C-alpha cells in the first residue's frame, strides 16, 4: 500500500497506453470512445479518486424526466458508475457517470488499475446505452 498520488493515476494510464491530458487546473482527463472522462483526486488529503464521465450525447431540457427515469433505472441495476443528470448553463442536458474510491489508508498500483479500468469500461457502457436512448428520441 502507498499513499494515493496524481503520479499513480498517470502511471496506471501510461501502463495501459491510454491517451490523456492535463488541463490548466492540473486535472487529468481523457477521451474514451468520444466521452470525456476525468480522474480527480478529492478529499481533505486528496485521498479519494473520483472518476467522472461526461457522456457525449446532449439532450434538450424537455427530456430531463426521461433522463431521470433512465438514471434511476441504471443506478438500480448497475453497481457503477452512478449516473445523474446535469443541466449545462446553455440549457443542454447530459448524463454524467461517477465512480468513487476512498484510499485514505493507501492503495496498491494493482488496485488503482482495477478501479480505473472498471470505471472506464462501465462509463463507456453507460455512454453506449445513452446513445441508444438518444437514437430512440
Buried (B, 14 or more C-beta within 10 A) or exposed (E): EEEBBBEBBBEBBEEEEBEBEEEEEEBBBBEBEEBBBBBBBEBEEBBBBBBBBBBBBBBEEEBEEBBEEBBEEBBEEBEBBBBBBEEEEEEEBBBBBBBBBEBEEEBEEEBBBEBBEBBBEBBBBBBEBBBEBBEEE
